């Protein structure tokens, strides 16, 4: 049954993505309209995930998110992580790999939506461009989403964090907000099968501002380890009160 549900969701995902992308391409004439279309797509995706596969989610620590500009650094275990933040913050600017902008329809919308593509083979030039674009997004009051792991990692798998997040923090002055999740237990990084259950997302307290880069990366790695362990151990990550969603070499990293 799980396999059949997973197959049905895959059909849902590709068909709904094509329909919504075409609709937004034809009707959205400015960036706010593209953002609204992206939020519609995310609602459709997560509604399908819940109704077809029996996967829901719960979020704690929302009080750690500021009202305006933010630098959010979630763990990246699943494609789910790249969808849900469209609904958790008002106007997110994803740091993503440039290859995604070449996808038919969907790729053009990423560009029109003001996302931040990174050419991960461009070295220092890519880092400079990332910092410039991220600073512009922060100045506009947007929420920057960057996955320091750079690619989806299996739950519990150690992976080197990329320092692009620390460079953005230094340039913008924004505190890094770590986020722990256990999404990979339900929708694995290379798994076709979707397992029913409730994904937990823990938004953790911001890291101190002004630390040296090495200290920033060490603190972020520690936050991930402790946050994930707390999620899987069934303990509270901090004293925040959570809520179920209402229905939802130096190298920069990006969505995989």
N, C-alpha and C positions, 0 to 999 in steps of 0.2 A: 504493500500500500504506500509506503514512504517513497518508493521508487516511482510509482505512478504519479503521486502528488508532485514529486520533483520534476517529472517530465511535463506535467500540466503547467507548472509555474514557469518553466523555461519557455514554453509556447506563449504564455501570458507576457513574460518579460520582453521577448523580441517583438511580438505584435504590438503591445502597448507602447513600447519605445518608438517603433516606427510611426505609429499613428500620432502620438503626442509630438514627436519631433517634426513631422510634416505640418501639423497644425500650427505649431509655434513658428516654424520657418515662414509659413504663409501669412500669419496674422500678427506676429509680434514685430513692431517697428522700432522699438527702442529697448534699452537694457532692462528697465523695470518690467516690461512685458515678458522678456525672455526669462527673467528671474521668477516671475509668476508662473510661467509655463514649466520651469524646472521644479517648482514646488508641487505643481499638479502632478508631474511625472513621478515625483517621490511618493506622493500620497497613493497614487495608483499602484506603484511597485510594492509598497509596504502593506497596502490593503490586500493585494494578491498573496503576498508572503504569509499574512495572517490567516486568510480564509482558505487558501489552498494547502499550505504546508503546516499550518498551526504554529507559526513562529511569531511571537509578540516581543515587545521590549519594554524595559523599565529604566528610568533615568533617575539618578541621585546627584545631588550637588549642583543643581541649577543656579544656586545663589553665588557660585564662583564665577558665573558669566557676567561681565559688565554689560551695560545697556548699549554701548557703542562699539568702538573699535576693540578688537581682541585678537590675541594670537593663541590659537587652540592647537594642541599637539596630541591627537588621539593615537592609541595603539592601532595597528592595522592588521586584523586577522581575516577579514572577510570583505567581499564586495558590499555587504550590508553597510559597512562603515562609510563607504563613499556615497551612500544614498541618504542615510538618516539625518546627516547634518544639514541638509537642505531644509529640514523641518524644525531643527532644534535652534537655529539662529536666524535672524532676519535677512541677512544679505551676505552670504559667505563667498569668499574668494579662495577657491581650491588651488593649491599648488599641485600641478599634475604634469605628467610626462607629455612632451610635445606630440608624440605619436597619436595620442587620443584626439587631437584636433584634426587629424586627417580622416577620421571616420566619416562616412557619408551622413549628411544631415546633422547628426549628433555633434560631430566635431565642429562644425560651423557655429552651432549654438553655444558651445563652450567658449569660443572666442567672443561672440556677441554678448555673452553673459558676463564678460569681464573676468574670466578665470585666468590663472597665472601659469601658462605653459613653460616648461623648462626643457631645454635640450641637454640631456644628461651627459652627452659626449662633448660638450663645448667647454668644459673645465671652468677656469676662472671667469670667462666671459658670461657663462651661464649663471654663476653666482652673482655677478654684478647686476645682471638683468633681473634676477630673482629679487634681489634686495631693492632695486629701484621700483619694480612693480608692486612689491609688498608694501613699501613705504607709501605709494600712491593709494593703495587700497585702504591702509590704516588712516591716511589723511582724510579719506572719504567716509570714515566711520564704519567701514566694513569689518567682518570677522574673517581673519585669515586662517585657513585650515591647512595644516601641513602634517604629513605623516613622516616623522623622522626615521622610521624604519626603512622607508623608501620603497618597500614592496610588502605584500601580504606575508605574514609569518604565521606558522602553525602555533597554536596555544602552547606556551611554555618554551618555545624554541628561542634560544638566545640569538640576537642579531645585532650587528653593529649599527648604532644610530648615526645618521649623517648630520653634520654641524650646520646645515642651512638654517635650521630653526634658531640656533644661537645667533647667527649673523643677522637674521631678521629682528630678533629681540634687541640686539645692540643698536641697530639702525633706527628702529621705531620707538624704543623705550617702553614697549609693551611687555608686561610679564607673560611668561609662558604658562599656559594652563594645561597641565597633563590630563589625559583621559584614559582610564583603564576600561577594558571590555573583555567579555568572554564569547564574542560573536562567532569565533572560529569553531566552537563546540557544536554549533547548530548549522552554520553555513561555512564549510571549510574552504580554504583558499583555492584548492584544485578539485574540490569535491562536487560532483553533480548532485549527490543526495543531500536533501535538506531535512534536518531532524527537528521534530516539533519541540517546543519549549520556549522559555522566556530569556531573551538576551538581556544581559545587564550592562549598563553603561554608567560608569562612575566618573563624574567630573570632579577632579581633585583640586585642592587649593593651589593658587598660582605659586610658581617658584619665585624666590627673591630676585629683585632687579639688580643689575650691576655686577653680577658675579663674573669671574673670568670664564672663558669659553669651556675649558676643561671641567670646571666646577659645575657649570650649567648642564653639560652632558651627563656628568656623574649623577647629579641630583635628579635629572629626568629619568635616567635608567633606574634609579632607586625607586622613584615614584611609580613607574610602571610595574616593577617587581612587587612592591608592597600592595599596590592597588589591585593587581590581578590576583595575588594570593588571598587578599581579603574577600574579593568577589567569589572565588572558588571555595573559600572556607566558610562562606555564609556569614561573615562578620561585617559590621559597618566599616566602610573605608574611613569616614570621618563623622562629624556630628551633624551632617546635613540631613535635611528631611527630603526624601525623594518623592516622585510622583510618576504614576504610569501615564504614558502619553495619552492625549485626549482622543482617542478613537479605537499618531505619531511623533684614497687621495681626496682632498676636500671635494665634496660632491653634493649638490643640492638633492633633495629627495622629491618625490612626487607620487601621485596616485598611480597604482599599477593596474 
